[in-house]
Every structure is written in C-alpha cells, then in structure tokens.
Amino acid sequence: MAEDLKHLLIETNQEYRELASKHRSLDSRLHELLTKHYLSDAEQFEEVSIKKRKLQCKDRMESILRQHCATGSARSLSA
C-alpha cells in the first residue's frame, strides 16, 4: 500500500515528484562516487553533501506522505 501511495503522489503531487526525481539523481551521483577506488578531498566533501541532501529529500517526502495519510484518514472518518 505504501508503494501505491508513493506512486500516486508522484503522479499527483508536484513537490513530491520533484523531490523523488532529485533523490534519484543524487543517488545516481553517489553511486558514481562510491564505485571509485579513491576519492579526492573535493569528492569526499561531495559525497557527504550528497548524503545530507538525499536525507533532506527523503525526510520531506516522508512528511508529505504522512500528511497525505492523515488527510486521507480524516476524510475517511468524516464520510
């Protein structure tokens, strides 16, 4: 059910869709960095920065998901 809701939000909520896209692109860049045998100082800094930004995206996406669930529950109770 959670995956269905995530797909629904991607289709219907612009902010969620943009966050999901940003999260995927950050994940892709992080994967590129992690496949290297050695990271320069700048790349190590970028790795940490990407992880923080990914977490911020994920936190906001979860917040939107919880908000949607709470709103949906309130609608169900009033019906």
Residue, then its C-alpha position, 0 to 999 in steps of 0.5 A: m500500500a505504501e508503494d501505491l501511495k508513493h506512486l500516486l503522489i508522484e503522479t499527483n503531487q508536484e513537490y513530491r515528484e520533484l523531490a523523488s526525481k532529485h533523490r534519484s539523481l543524487d543517488s545516481r551521483l553517489h553511486e558514481l562516487l562510491t564505485k571509485h577506488y579513491l576519492s579526492d578531498a573535493e569528492q569526499f566533501e561531495e559525497v557527504s553533501i550528497k548524503k545530507r541532501k538525499l536525507q533532506c529529500k527523503d525526510r520531506m517526502e516522508s512528511i508529505l506522505r504522512q500528511h497525505c495519510a492523515t488527510g486521507s484518514a480524516r476524510s475517511l472518518s468524516a464520510 
